[in-house]
Amino acid sequence: MDSTKVVEINNLGITYHTLEEETTALKNINFDIFHNEIIGIVGPSGCGKSTLLSLISGLLKPTIGQVKVNGNIVDKPLENVGYMFQKDHLFEWRNILDNVIIGLEIQGKLNDENIKQAKELLHSYGLGDFINSYPYQLSGGMRQRVALIRTLLLEPDLLLLDEPFSALDYQTRLAISDEIGSILKKEKKTAIMVTHDISEAISMSDRVVVLSNRPGTIKRVFDIELTCPGEWSPLKCREAPEFRHYFNEIWKELDIHVE
C-alpha cells in the first residue's frame, strides 16, 4: 500500500444544537486514509456514518477536531472530492455523454480532450453503445456506472460513496459493487464507502471501520486480507477462506439486537 496520506482525521467530533437539546453525533474519531486505499465504514443506523462523510468533504464543520485532505485543513467544501450517493442524480433530459460531462461544464473546464476521455471511459466500462441514450433507457446498475464515470472524469483525489448500491436489487447490487470496486482499483482511486452491508464492506475494502451507536466512536478497525483467486475482484473476495471470519467478527462488534 502507498504510504502517502490522503486523509488525516484527528479527534473529530460534531454536536448538533436545537432549542430543546444538543445531540452529539460523532466524537473522538481518529484515523488516516492512504493513497489507493478503499475504506469501508459500517455501524448501526443513526451512528453518524453519513455525517462523517459530510465532515470529510467540508459540507459540515466539526465542533471539535479537524480533517486534513492532502495535508490541508478542510474548512470549506472541497472541489477535489467526488461524491457518489444512493441515487444517481442523472438529468433525465440530458443524454448519457452530456450527463457525464456536466461537472466539467459547471467548472468551466470542458474541452475536446476531456470529451474524448469521457467517451473512452464510457466505452471502457461497457456503456459505449449508450452514449446518446437517455437515463430512462438504462438499468439501475448502468445508471450507477454513469454516475461513477461522471465523478471519475473530474479526477478527484478522494471519492466518498454513501450507500451507493442500496437502491438496487440484490443481484444487481452484487454485480455493480463488483464492477465499481474493480474500477476504483484499476483507476487507483482513494475511496471511503459507507454501507450497511457487512459482506460488501469486507469484499470491497482494504480496511473496515466499525462505528458504535450514537454518539459514533470507532469501536474497531479491521485490516482486510483476503486470499482472492486470480485477478482481484470483490465477488472473488467473497469466496476467500478468511471471509467468514471477518464477517463474524464485524457482526459481533456491531452488536445488533433484534427485538
C-alpha positions in Angstrom: 0.0 0.0 0.0 1.1 3.5 -0.8 2.3 5.3 2.4 1.0 8.7 1.1 -1.7 10.1 3.4 -4.7 11.4 1.6 -6.9 12.0 4.6 -6.0 12.7 8.3 -8.8 12.7 10.8 -7.8 14.0 14.3 -10.1 14.0 17.4 -13.1 14.7 15.2 -16.5 15.3 16.7 -19.7 17.1 16.0 -22.7 18.2 18.2 -26.0 19.4 16.8 -27.8 22.1 18.8 -31.6 22.7 18.8 -33.7 24.9 21.0 -34.6 21.9 23.2 -31.4 19.9 23.3 -27.9 19.1 22.0 -27.1 15.8 20.3 -23.5 14.6 19.9 -23.4 12.7 16.6 -19.7 11.8 16.5 -16.9 12.0 18.9 -13.2 11.2 19.1 -12.8 9.9 15.6 -9.1 9.3 14.6 -7.8 7.6 11.6 -5.8 8.1 8.4 -6.5 7.0 4.8 -3.7 6.3 2.4 -3.5 6.7 -1.4 -5.3 4.0 -3.4 -7.0 2.6 -0.3 -10.7 1.8 0.0 -12.1 2.2 3.5 -15.5 0.7 4.4 -17.5 2.3 7.2 -20.2 0.2 8.9 -22.2 0.9 12.0 -25.8 0.9 13.4 -28.4 3.2 11.9 -28.1 6.7 13.1 -24.5 6.4 14.3 -23.2 9.2 12.1 -21.7 7.4 9.1 -23.1 9.9 6.5 -22.3 12.8 8.8 -18.7 11.6 8.8 -18.6 11.8 5.0 -20.0 15.3 5.2 -17.3 16.4 7.6 -14.6 14.9 5.4 -15.9 16.7 2.3 -16.2 20.0 4.1 -20.0 20.2 3.8 -20.2 20.2 7.6 -17.9 21.9 10.1 -16.8 19.9 13.1 -17.5 21.0 16.7 -14.1 19.7 17.7 -11.0 18.3 15.9 -10.1 18.6 12.3 -9.9 16.8 8.9 -7.0 17.2 6.5 -7.1 16.2 2.9 -3.7 16.2 1.1 -2.2 17.9 4.2 -4.6 20.9 4.1 -7.2 21.5 6.8 -10.7 21.2 5.5 -12.7 24.3 6.3 -15.0 24.6 3.2 -16.5 22.2 0.6 -13.7 20.7 -1.5 -13.5 20.5 -5.3 -11.1 17.6 -5.3 -13.6 15.3 -3.5 -16.1 13.3 -5.5 -19.4 12.1 -4.1 -21.5 9.1 -5.1 -24.9 8.7 -3.5 -27.7 6.1 -3.3 -29.5 8.0 -6.1 -27.5 8.6 -9.3 -28.9 12.1 -9.7 -28.7 11.9 -13.5 -30.6 14.5 -15.5 -33.3 12.8 -17.5 -33.3 15.4 -20.3 -29.6 15.0 -21.0 -28.2 12.0 -22.8 -25.5 9.8 -21.1 -22.5 11.7 -22.6 -24.0 15.0 -21.6 -24.6 13.7 -18.0 -21.1 12.5 -17.7 -19.5 15.9 -18.7 -21.8 18.1 -16.7 -19.4 18.5 -13.8 -16.7 19.7 -16.2 -19.2 22.1 -17.7 -20.1 23.6 -14.3 -16.4 24.0 -13.5 -15.7 25.7 -16.9 -13.2 23.0 -17.8 -14.9 21.3 -20.7 -12.8 20.9 -23.9 -12.3 18.4 -26.7 -9.7 16.4 -24.8 -11.9 15.6 -21.8 -14.9 15.0 -24.0 -12.7 12.3 -25.8 -11.7 11.0 -22.3 -15.4 10.8 -21.3 -16.2 8.7 -24.4 -13.2 6.4 -23.7 -14.3 5.8 -20.1 -17.9 5.1 -21.3 -16.5 2.6 -23.8 -14.1 1.1 -21.3 -16.9 0.3 -18.8 -19.5 -1.1 -21.2 -21.5 2.0 -21.9 -20.1 2.9 -25.3 -23.3 1.9 -27.1 -25.4 4.1 -24.8 -23.6 7.5 -25.3 -26.6 9.0 -27.0 -29.2 7.2 -24.9 -31.1 8.8 -22.0 -31.1 7.7 -18.4 -34.6 6.2 -18.5 -33.3 3.8 -21.1 -30.7 2.4 -18.8 -30.9 -0.2 -15.9 -30.3 0.9 -12.3 -26.8 -0.6 -12.4 -25.9 1.1 -15.7 -27.1 4.4 -14.3 -24.8 4.0 -11.3 -21.9 3.3 -13.6 -22.6 6.5 -15.4 -22.7 8.3 -12.1 -19.3 6.9 -11.2 -17.8 7.9 -14.6 -19.2 11.4 -14.1 -17.3 11.6 -10.8 -14.1 10.0 -12.1 -13.9 12.4 -15.0 -13.4 15.3 -12.5 -10.2 13.4 -11.3 -10.9 13.7 -7.6 -8.2 12.9 -5.1 -10.8 11.2 -2.9 -14.2 9.5 -3.6 -16.9 9.4 -1.0 -19.5 6.7 -1.5 -22.7 6.9 0.6 -24.7 3.7 0.3 -24.2 3.8 -3.5 -25.8 0.4 -4.2 -28.6 0.2 -1.7 -31.3 1.2 -4.2 -30.5 -1.8 -6.4 -32.0 -5.3 -6.2 -29.6 -7.8 -4.6 -28.4 -9.5 -7.8 -27.7 -6.1 -9.5 -26.1 -4.9 -6.3 -23.6 -7.7 -6.3 -22.7 -7.2 -9.9 -22.4 -3.4 -9.8 -20.4 -3.4 -6.5 -18.1 -5.9 -8.1 -17.7 -3.7 -11.2 -17.3 -0.4 -9.3 -14.8 -2.0 -6.8 -12.7 -3.2 -9.7 -12.9 0.2 -11.4 -11.8 2.0 -8.3 -8.8 -0.3 -8.0 -7.9 -0.1 -11.7 -8.1 3.7 -11.6 -6.0 3.7 -8.4 -8.6 5.8 -6.5 -8.8 6.5 -2.8 -12.3 6.0 -1.5 -14.4 5.9 1.6 -17.6 3.9 1.4 -20.5 3.9 3.9 -22.6 0.8 3.8 -25.0 -1.3 5.9 -23.9 -4.4 4.1 -21.0 -6.2 6.0 -20.2 -8.5 3.1 -20.0 -5.5 0.7 -17.6 -3.7 3.1 -15.4 -6.8 3.5 -15.2 -7.6 -0.2 -14.5 -4.1 -1.4 -12.4 -2.6 1.3 -8.7 -2.7 2.4 -9.9 -1.7 5.9 -13.3 -1.7 7.6 -14.0 0.9 10.3 -16.8 -0.1 12.8 -18.6 2.7 14.5 -20.6 2.4 17.7 -24.1 3.6 18.5 -24.6 7.3 18.7 -22.5 9.2 19.6 -20.5 7.4 17.0 -17.0 6.4 18.0 -14.6 4.0 16.4 -15.1 0.6 18.1 -12.5 -1.3 15.9 -10.7 -1.1 12.6 -10.2 -4.4 10.7 -7.3 -4.8 8.2 -8.9 -6.9 5.5 -6.5 -9.5 4.0 -8.3 -12.0 1.7 -6.9 -14.8 -0.4 -8.7 -14.0 -3.7 -8.2 -16.5 -6.6 -6.9 -15.0 -9.8 -7.3 -11.3 -10.7 -8.7 -9.3 -7.7 -12.4 -8.5 -7.7 -15.0 -8.1 -4.9 -17.0 -11.1 -6.0 -14.0 -13.3 -5.9 -13.0 -12.0 -2.5 -16.4 -13.3 -1.1 -15.1 -16.8 -1.8 -11.9 -16.3 0.2 -11.4 -18.7 3.2 -10.9 -15.7 5.6 -14.2 -14.0 4.6 -16.5 -15.7 7.1 -14.1 -14.9 10.0 -14.2 -11.2 9.2 -17.9 -11.3 8.8 -18.4 -12.9 12.2 -16.0 -10.6 13.9 -17.6 -7.4 12.5 -21.1 -8.7 13.3 -20.0 -9.2 16.9 -18.6 -5.6 17.0 -21.9 -4.2 15.7 -23.7 -6.0 18.5 -27.1 -5.6 16.8 -30.1 -6.8 18.9 -33.3 -7.6 17.1 -36.3 -7.0 19.4 
